[in-house]
Amino acid sequence: MIILIYIAYYFFSILPIIITYRFRKYTISDYQYNKKLKWQRCIMLVFNYVAAAVQIIIACELERIVRSNQDYGPLLLSACIFLIIYNFFTISWLESPKEYLKKKKKKWK
């Protein structure tokens, strides 16, 4: 049973990172002209915030969880790592999409 809990935990923790990486390639103008993409971005933001909230709950309540069963000890380290990843990478990619940068051609003299 513990193995299934770990598999489910890591699956639902890594899944938002993988899906959010897909949104990294889009620019602000892509979101302006595509309503479907805008809705997908909003849904992913909610999903990432829910996943981050679950990591916070696990990190805060882990002392109580570990008292009941010692096999859940490594979850604290995982929860802290995923919180850092969610805050700095995935949510920032969705919250502030990159701007389109036009490359300037060099003029030969």
Summary of the structure (lengths in Angstrom):
residues: 109
radius of gyration: 18.8
end to end distance: 71.2
largest distance: 74.9
contacts: 263
relative contact order: 0.17
helix: 79%
strand: 2%
